[in-house]
């Protein structure tokens, strides 16, 4: 019985402190937000990154992006670069 009290009382106190720590910032957030309203309509910025991708991977053939120049030869094989070419990052989807 004594060992249960040794564990229950500290865990209860820690739980109360954590709950209070989560509630107090929410009360202050509304007050701080109303003091300095922003005129900027942007609320979120989302940045999606992929490993080992470049600008040309995404926008190389996009019109006006100044990526890969037209007529660029992408070799079919790195062992034999003069054997043949393919259009770089060919996308058949229409640009919208």
N, CA, C and O atoms as a GROMACS GRO file, in nm:
protein
  384
    1UNK      N    1   0.082  -0.119   0.000
    1UNK     CA    2   0.000   0.000   0.000
    1UNK      C    3   0.086   0.125   0.000
    1UNK      O    4   0.054   0.223  -0.067
    2UNK      N    5   0.193   0.122   0.075
    2UNK     CA    6   0.282   0.236   0.080
    2UNK      C    7   0.353   0.258  -0.053
    2UNK      O    8   0.376   0.372  -0.093
    3UNK      N    9   0.386   0.148  -0.121
    3UNK     CA   10   0.455   0.162  -0.250
    3UNK      C   11   0.364   0.222  -0.355
    3UNK      O   12   0.411   0.293  -0.444
    4UNK      N   13   0.235   0.195  -0.348
    4UNK     CA   14   0.140   0.254  -0.444
    4UNK      C   15   0.135   0.406  -0.424
    4UNK      O   16   0.134   0.480  -0.522
    5UNK      N   17   0.132   0.452  -0.300
    5UNK     CA   18   0.130   0.596  -0.273
    5UNK      C   19   0.259   0.663  -0.320
    5UNK      O   20   0.258   0.778  -0.363
    6UNK      N   21   0.369   0.591  -0.310
    6UNK     CA   22   0.497   0.648  -0.354
    6UNK      C   23   0.495   0.676  -0.503
    6UNK      O   24   0.557   0.773  -0.549
    7UNK      N   25   0.425   0.593  -0.581
    7UNK     CA   26   0.421   0.613  -0.726
    7UNK      C   27   0.303   0.699  -0.770
    7UNK      O   28   0.317   0.780  -0.862
    8UNK      N   29   0.188   0.682  -0.707
    8UNK     CA   30   0.066   0.751  -0.752
    8UNK      C   31   0.074   0.902  -0.726
    8UNK      O   32   0.037   0.980  -0.813
    9UNK      N   33   0.120   0.943  -0.611
    9UNK     CA   34   0.123   1.086  -0.578
    9UNK      C   35   0.218   1.164  -0.670
    9UNK      O   36   0.177   1.266  -0.724
   10UNK      N   37   0.342   1.120  -0.690
   10UNK     CA   38   0.428   1.196  -0.783
   10UNK      C   39   0.378   1.196  -0.927
   10UNK      O   40   0.388   1.297  -0.996
   11UNK      N   41   0.324   1.084  -0.971
   11UNK     CA   42   0.272   1.078  -1.109
   11UNK      C   43   0.152   1.171  -1.123
   11UNK      O   44   0.138   1.236  -1.226
   12UNK      N   45   0.066   1.178  -1.022
   12UNK     CA   46  -0.049   1.269  -1.027
   12UNK      C   47  -0.003   1.414  -1.032
   12UNK      O   48  -0.057   1.494  -1.108
   13UNK      N   49   0.095   1.448  -0.951
   13UNK     CA   50   0.146   1.586  -0.951
   13UNK      C   51   0.210   1.622  -1.085
   13UNK      O   52   0.190   1.732  -1.137
   14UNK      N   53   0.286   1.530  -1.140
   14UNK     CA   54   0.348   1.555  -1.270
   14UNK      C   55   0.242   1.572  -1.378
   14UNK      O   56   0.255   1.658  -1.464
   15UNK      N   57   0.137   1.490  -1.373
   15UNK     CA   58   0.028   1.501  -1.471
   15UNK      C   59  -0.041   1.636  -1.461
   15UNK      O   60  -0.074   1.697  -1.563
   16UNK      N   61  -0.064   1.683  -1.340
   16UNK     CA   62  -0.127   1.814  -1.321
   16UNK      C   63  -0.039   1.927  -1.374
   16UNK      O   64  -0.088   2.021  -1.436
   17UNK      N   65   0.090   1.918  -1.350
   17UNK     CA   66   0.182   2.021  -1.401
   17UNK      C   67   0.184   2.022  -1.554
   17UNK      O   68   0.187   2.128  -1.615
   18UNK      N   69   0.184   1.905  -1.614
   18UNK     CA   70   0.183   1.898  -1.761
   18UNK      C   71   0.054   1.956  -1.815
   18UNK      O   72   0.057   2.032  -1.912
   19UNK      N   73  -0.060   1.922  -1.754
   19UNK     CA   74  -0.189   1.975  -1.800
   19UNK      C   75  -0.193   2.128  -1.786
   19UNK      O   76  -0.241   2.196  -1.876
   20UNK      N   77  -0.143   2.179  -1.675
   20UNK     CA   78  -0.140   2.325  -1.657
   20UNK      C   79  -0.048   2.390  -1.758
   20UNK      O   80  -0.078   2.498  -1.809
   21UNK      N   81   0.062   2.327  -1.788
   21UNK     CA   82   0.155   2.380  -1.887
   21UNK      C   83   0.097   2.383  -2.027
   21UNK      O   84   0.138   2.465  -2.109
   22UNK      N   85   0.003   2.293  -2.054
   22UNK     CA   86  -0.060   2.292  -2.187
   22UNK      C   87  -0.174   2.393  -2.196
   22UNK      O   88  -0.199   2.446  -2.304
   23UNK      N   89  -0.242   2.420  -2.088
   23UNK     CA   90  -0.358   2.509  -2.089
   23UNK      C   91  -0.317   2.656  -2.084
   23UNK      O   92  -0.377   2.738  -2.154
   24UNK      N   93  -0.219   2.691  -2.005
   24UNK     CA   94  -0.180   2.832  -1.988
   24UNK      C   95  -0.136   2.899  -2.118
   24UNK      O   96  -0.178   3.012  -2.141
   25UNK      N   97  -0.055   2.838  -2.203
   25UNK     CA   98  -0.018   2.906  -2.328
   25UNK      C   99  -0.138   2.933  -2.419
   25UNK      O  100  -0.137   3.031  -2.493
   26UNK      N  101  -0.240   2.847  -2.414
   26UNK     CA  102  -0.358   2.870  -2.498
   26UNK      C  103  -0.434   2.996  -2.454
   26UNK      O  104  -0.485   3.069  -2.538
   27UNK      N  105  -0.442   3.021  -2.326
   27UNK     CA  106  -0.509   3.141  -2.277
   27UNK      C  107  -0.434   3.267  -2.318
   27UNK      O  108  -0.497   3.367  -2.352
   28UNK      N  109  -0.303   3.264  -2.316
   28UNK     CA  110  -0.223   3.380  -2.354
   28UNK      C  111  -0.222   3.401  -2.505
   28UNK      O  112  -0.206   3.514  -2.550
   29UNK      N  113  -0.238   3.296  -2.583
   29UNK     CA  114  -0.231   3.308  -2.729
   29UNK      C  115  -0.344   3.395  -2.783
   29UNK      O  116  -0.322   3.474  -2.874
   30UNK      N  117  -0.464   3.383  -2.728
   30UNK     CA  118  -0.576   3.465  -2.775
   30UNK      C  119  -0.553   3.612  -2.741
   30UNK      O  120  -0.582   3.699  -2.823
   31UNK      N  121  -0.501   3.639  -2.625
   31UNK     CA  122  -0.479   3.777  -2.584
   31UNK      C  123  -0.369   3.841  -2.669
   31UNK      O  124  -0.384   3.956  -2.712
   32UNK      N  125  -0.261   3.772  -2.693
   32UNK     CA  126  -0.150   3.826  -2.772
   32UNK      C  127  -0.192   3.846  -2.917
   32UNK      O  128  -0.154   3.945  -2.978
   33UNK      N  129  -0.269   3.752  -2.972
   33UNK     CA  130  -0.313   3.763  -3.110
   33UNK      C  131  -0.406   3.881  -3.132
   33UNK      O  132  -0.403   3.942  -3.239
   34UNK      N  133  -0.487   3.916  -3.034
   34UNK     CA  134  -0.580   4.027  -3.051
   34UNK      C  135  -0.512   4.162  -3.032
   34UNK      O  136  -0.566   4.264  -3.076
   35UNK      N  137  -0.395   4.167  -2.970
   35UNK     CA  138  -0.325   4.294  -2.951
   35UNK      C  139  -0.261   4.345  -3.080
   35UNK      O  140  -0.257   4.466  -3.102
   36UNK      N  141  -0.212   4.256  -3.164
   36UNK     CA  142  -0.140   4.295  -3.284
   36UNK      C  143  -0.196   4.220  -3.405
   36UNK      O  144  -0.135   4.124  -3.452
   37UNK      N  145  -0.311   4.264  -3.457
   37UNK     CA  146  -0.366   4.194  -3.573
   37UNK      C  147  -0.281   4.218  -3.697
   37UNK      O  148  -0.232   4.329  -3.720
   38UNK      N  149  -0.263   4.117  -3.775
   38UNK     CA  150  -0.180   4.126  -3.895
   38UNK      C  151  -0.268   4.159  -4.016
   38UNK      O  152  -0.381   4.110  -4.026
   39UNK      N  153  -0.216   4.240  -4.105
   39UNK     CA  154  -0.289   4.271  -4.228
   39UNK      C  155  -0.249   4.177  -4.340
   39UNK      O  156  -0.302   4.186  -4.451
   40UNK      N  157  -0.156   4.087  -4.313
   40UNK     CA  158  -0.109   3.993  -4.413
   40UNK      C  159  -0.205   3.874  -4.419
   40UNK      O  160  -0.227   3.809  -4.317
   41UNK      N  161  -0.263   3.844  -4.537
   41UNK     CA  162  -0.358   3.733  -4.545
   41UNK      C  163  -0.292   3.595  -4.543
   41UNK      O  164  -0.363   3.494  -4.534
   42UNK      N  165  -0.160   3.587  -4.550
   42UNK     CA  166  -0.092   3.457  -4.550
   42UNK      C  167  -0.092   3.402  -4.409
   42UNK      O  168  -0.045   3.466  -4.315
   43UNK      N  169  -0.146   3.281  -4.396
   43UNK     CA  170  -0.151   3.218  -4.264
   43UNK      C  171  -0.055   3.101  -4.253
   43UNK      O  172  -0.008   3.069  -4.144
   44UNK      N  173  -0.024   3.036  -4.365
   44UNK     CA  174   0.062   2.919  -4.361
   44UNK      C  175   0.157   2.920  -4.480
   44UNK      O  176   0.121   2.966  -4.589
   45UNK      N  177   0.276   2.871  -4.459
   45UNK     CA  178   0.372   2.847  -4.567
   45UNK      C  179   0.414   2.702  -4.556
   45UNK      O  180   0.462   2.657  -4.452
   46UNK      N  181   0.394   2.629  -4.665
   46UNK     CA  182   0.429   2.487  -4.666
   46UNK      C  183   0.542   2.466  -4.764
   46UNK      O  184   0.532   2.505  -4.880
   47UNK      N  185   0.650   2.406  -4.718
   47UNK     CA  186   0.766   2.378  -4.802
   47UNK      C  187   0.782   2.226  -4.808
   47UNK      O  188   0.796   2.160  -4.705
   48UNK      N  189   0.779   2.173  -4.929
   48UNK     CA  190   0.796   2.030  -4.949
   48UNK      C  191   0.932   2.008  -5.012
   48UNK      O  192   0.961   2.064  -5.118
   49UNK      N  193   1.014   1.928  -4.949
   49UNK     CA  194   1.149   1.902  -4.998
   49UNK      C  195   1.164   1.753  -5.024
   49UNK      O  196   1.110   1.670  -4.952
   50UNK      N  197   1.238   1.722  -5.128
   50UNK     CA  198   1.274   1.584  -5.156
   50UNK      C  199   1.425   1.576  -5.166
   50UNK      O  200   1.491   1.670  -5.210
   51UNK      N  201   1.477   1.464  -5.126
   51UNK     CA  202   1.621   1.447  -5.128
   51UNK      C  203   1.669   1.428  -5.272
   51UNK      O  204   1.604   1.362  -5.352
   52UNK      N  205   1.783   1.488  -5.303
   52UNK     CA  206   1.850   1.474  -5.432
   52UNK      C  207   1.764   1.519  -5.550
   52UNK      O  208   1.761   1.451  -5.653
   53UNK      N  209   1.695   1.630  -5.537
   53UNK     CA  210   1.616   1.688  -5.646
   53UNK      C  211   1.668   1.829  -5.671
   53UNK      O  212   1.710   1.898  -5.578
   54UNK      N  213   1.664   1.870  -5.796
   54UNK     CA  214   1.711   2.003  -5.829
   54UNK      C  215   1.597   2.084  -5.890
   54UNK      O  216   1.488   2.032  -5.913
   55UNK      N  217   1.624   2.211  -5.915
   55UNK     CA  218   1.526   2.297  -5.980
   55UNK      C  219   1.486   2.238  -6.115
   55UNK      O  220   1.368   2.238  -6.151
   56UNK      N  221   1.584   2.188  -6.189
   56UNK     CA  222   1.555   2.133  -6.321
   56UNK      C  223   1.472   2.006  -6.314
   56UNK      O  224   1.398   1.976  -6.409
   57UNK      N  225   1.481   1.930  -6.206
   57UNK     CA  226   1.395   1.812  -6.191
   57UNK      C  227   1.248   1.853  -6.189
   57UNK      O  228   1.164   1.785  -6.246
   58UNK      N  229   1.219   1.963  -6.124
   58UNK     CA  230   1.080   2.007  -6.111
   58UNK      C  231   1.037   2.099  -6.226
   58UNK      O  232   0.928   2.081  -6.280
   59UNK      N  233   1.118   2.196  -6.261
   59UNK     CA  234   1.076   2.302  -6.352
   59UNK      C  235   1.163   2.313  -6.477
   59UNK      O  236   1.158   2.415  -6.545
   60UNK      N  237   1.242   2.212  -6.508
   60UNK     CA  238   1.335   2.221  -6.619
   60UNK      C  239   1.270   2.246  -6.754
   60UNK      O  240   1.326   2.318  -6.836
   61UNK      N  241   1.151   2.189  -6.777
   61UNK     CA  242   1.084   2.208  -6.906
   61UNK      C  243   0.961   2.299  -6.893
   61UNK      O  244   0.885   2.312  -6.989
   62UNK      N  245   0.942   2.361  -6.779
   62UNK     CA  246   0.829   2.452  -6.759
   62UNK      C  247   0.854   2.581  -6.836
   62UNK      O  248   0.962   2.639  -6.824
   63UNK      N  249   0.757   2.629  -6.914
   63UNK     CA  250   0.778   2.750  -6.993
   63UNK      C  251   0.807   2.872  -6.904
   63UNK      O  252   0.736   2.898  -6.808
   64UNK      N  253   0.912   2.944  -6.937
   64UNK     CA  254   0.949   3.065  -6.866
   64UNK      C  255   1.028   3.042  -6.739
   64UNK      O  256   1.058   3.139  -6.668
   65UNK      N  257   1.062   2.919  -6.707
   65UNK     CA  258   1.136   2.892  -6.583
   65UNK      C  259   1.286   2.905  -6.603
   65UNK      O  260   1.360   2.901  -6.504
   66UNK      N  261   1.333   2.920  -6.725
   66UNK     CA  262   1.475   2.934  -6.754
   66UNK      C  263   1.555   2.818  -6.696
   66UNK      O  264   1.658   2.836  -6.632
   67UNK      N  265   1.503   2.699  -6.719
   67UNK     CA  266   1.569   2.579  -6.668
   67UNK      C  267   1.660   2.519  -6.774
   67UNK      O  268   1.759   2.582  -6.814
   68UNK      N  269   1.628   2.400  -6.820
   68UNK     CA  270   1.708   2.332  -6.922
   68UNK      C  271   1.679   2.395  -7.057
   68UNK      O  272   1.562   2.405  -7.095
   69UNK      N  273   1.781   2.438  -7.131
   69UNK     CA  274   1.758   2.498  -7.263
   69UNK      C  275   1.700   2.397  -7.361
   69UNK      O  276   1.728   2.277  -7.352
   70UNK      N  277   1.618   2.446  -7.456
   70UNK     CA  278   1.563   2.358  -7.559
   70UNK      C  279   1.675   2.297  -7.640
   70UNK      O  280   1.778   2.360  -7.666
   71UNK      N  281   1.654   2.174  -7.681
   71UNK     CA  282   1.753   2.106  -7.763
   71UNK      C  283   1.867   2.043  -7.685
   71UNK      O  284   1.962   1.993  -7.744
   72UNK      N  285   1.859   2.045  -7.553
   72UNK     CA  286   1.964   1.984  -7.473
   72UNK      C  287   1.962   1.833  -7.491
   72UNK      O  288   1.856   1.770  -7.488
   73UNK      N  289   2.079   1.775  -7.510
   73UNK     CA  290   2.092   1.630  -7.528
   73UNK      C  291   2.119   1.564  -7.394
   73UNK      O  292   2.222   1.590  -7.332
   74UNK      N  293   2.027   1.480  -7.350
   74UNK     CA  294   2.048   1.398  -7.231
   74UNK      C  295   2.084   1.259  -7.281
   74UNK      O  296   1.998   1.190  -7.336
   75UNK      N  297   2.208   1.215  -7.264
   75UNK     CA  298   2.252   1.086  -7.319
   75UNK      C  299   2.170   0.970  -7.264
   75UNK      O  300   2.134   0.967  -7.146
   76UNK      N  301   2.141   0.874  -7.352
   76UNK     CA  302   2.070   0.754  -7.309
   76UNK      C  303   2.156   0.671  -7.214
   76UNK      O  304   2.104   0.606  -7.123
   77UNK      N  305   2.286   0.674  -7.236
   77UNK     CA  306   2.378   0.596  -7.154
   77UNK      C  307   2.496   0.684  -7.114
   77UNK      O  308   2.552   0.754  -7.198
   78UNK      N  309   2.534   0.679  -6.988
   78UNK     CA  310   2.650   0.758  -6.945
   78UNK      C  311   2.780   0.694  -6.994
   78UNK      O  312   2.883   0.761  -7.001
   79UNK      N  313   2.776   0.565  -7.029
   79UNK     CA  314   2.895   0.498  -7.082
   79UNK      C  315   2.924   0.540  -7.226
   79UNK      O  316   3.040   0.548  -7.266
   80UNK      N  317   2.818   0.567  -7.303
   80UNK     CA  318   2.832   0.605  -7.444
   80UNK      C  319   2.749   0.731  -7.468
   80UNK      O  320   2.637   0.721  -7.519
   81UNK      N  321   2.800   0.849  -7.434
   81UNK     CA  322   2.720   0.971  -7.442
   81UNK      C  323   2.685   1.015  -7.584
   81UNK      O  324   2.598   1.100  -7.601
   82UNK      N  325   2.750   0.960  -7.685
   82UNK     CA  326   2.721   1.003  -7.822
   82UNK      C  327   2.626   0.909  -7.894
   82UNK      O  328   2.597   0.931  -8.011
   83UNK      N  329   2.577   0.804  -7.828
   83UNK     CA  330   2.492   0.704  -7.895
   83UNK      C  331   2.354   0.759  -7.923
   83UNK      O  332   2.302   0.738  -8.033
   84UNK      N  333   2.291   0.826  -7.831
   84UNK     CA  334   2.156   0.877  -7.853
   84UNK      C  335   2.116   0.974  -7.743
   84UNK      O  336   2.179   0.981  -7.637
   85UNK      N  337   2.009   1.048  -7.772
   85UNK     CA  338   1.962   1.148  -7.676
   85UNK      C  339   1.815   1.126  -7.645
   85UNK      O  340   1.741   1.063  -7.721
   86UNK      N  341   1.776   1.179  -7.534
   86UNK     CA  342   1.635   1.179  -7.495
   86UNK      C  343   1.603   1.319  -7.441
   86UNK      O  344   1.689   1.387  -7.385
   87UNK      N  345   1.477   1.362  -7.460
   87UNK     CA  346   1.437   1.491  -7.406
   87UNK      C  347   1.447   1.486  -7.254
   87UNK      O  348   1.403   1.388  -7.193
   88UNK      N  349   1.503   1.588  -7.192
   88UNK     CA  350   1.519   1.584  -7.047
   88UNK      C  351   1.386   1.597  -6.974
   88UNK      O  352   1.306   1.686  -7.003
   89UNK      N  353   1.364   1.507  -6.878
   89UNK     CA  354   1.249   1.513  -6.789
   89UNK      C  355   1.119   1.533  -6.866
   89UNK      O  356   1.039   1.620  -6.833
   90UNK      N  357   1.099   1.452  -6.967
   90UNK     CA  358   0.983   1.465  -7.054
   90UNK      C  359   0.854   1.444  -6.975
   90UNK      O  360   0.834   1.340  -6.914
   91UNK      N  361   0.769   1.543  -6.978
   91UNK     CA  362   0.639   1.534  -6.913
   91UNK      C  363   0.532   1.554  -7.019
   91UNK      O  364   0.535   1.652  -7.093
   92UNK      N  365   0.438   1.461  -7.027
   92UNK     CA  366   0.333   1.470  -7.128
   92UNK      C  367   0.208   1.540  -7.074
   92UNK      O  368   0.110   1.556  -7.146
   93UNK      N  369   0.211   1.580  -6.948
   93UNK     CA  370   0.095   1.649  -6.892
   93UNK      C  371   0.091   1.794  -6.940
   93UNK      O  372   0.196   1.857  -6.954
   94UNK      N  373  -0.029   1.847  -6.966
   94UNK     CA  374  -0.037   1.988  -7.006
   94UNK      C  375  -0.002   2.080  -6.889
   94UNK      O  376  -0.030   2.049  -6.773
   95UNK      N  377   0.058   2.192  -6.922
   95UNK     CA  378   0.094   2.291  -6.820
   95UNK      C  379  -0.029   2.376  -6.793
   95UNK      O  380  -0.090   2.430  -6.885
   96UNK      N  381  -0.065   2.388  -6.666
   96UNK     CA  382  -0.184   2.469  -6.634
   96UNK      C  383  -0.146   2.588  -6.551
   96UNK      O  384  -0.232   2.668  -6.514
   0.00000   0.00000   0.00000
